[in-house]
């Protein structure tokens, strides 16, 4: 009968089975995969409660916004641990460069226009804009703006932003790939 349950209910059932014996250590592999936003929040409330009660919880997730709330994060790429630390420590020590949030249109031509700019360390789509990594925001922002202008890209705003865990992970993977 469990085979007919939705993914969300299967996840709930699996979590209940994992906790029924009140273990001191719980491994959760993608516990919120396939669940609706309300259930996702409820899962994390339960995970936080477990942690506060002394249970060690190891979670794998592709959702970097979820990882932001963990005490310690390990980034794994190609089967290798490439970084380990608190979210704050990873943001302070593992980001190469500074990030510009570029709101512009059209996105694909913008991305192509700045990828070859020497001052740009890396660039990627991020939501409805771009995250552009440069070494020095004050020096490199005008260079990025000029490259976009030459490509006939309309720039709404270029704003410095703090790195998110996703930015850190992408930066580390890019460095591994080079």
Helices and strands as residue ranges (DSSP letters): G 2-4, H 7-19, E 25-29, H 37-52, E 56-60, H 64-67, E 73-77, E 80-85, H 87-93, E 98-105, H 107-115, E 120-126, E 129-134, H 137-150, E 154-161, H 165-177
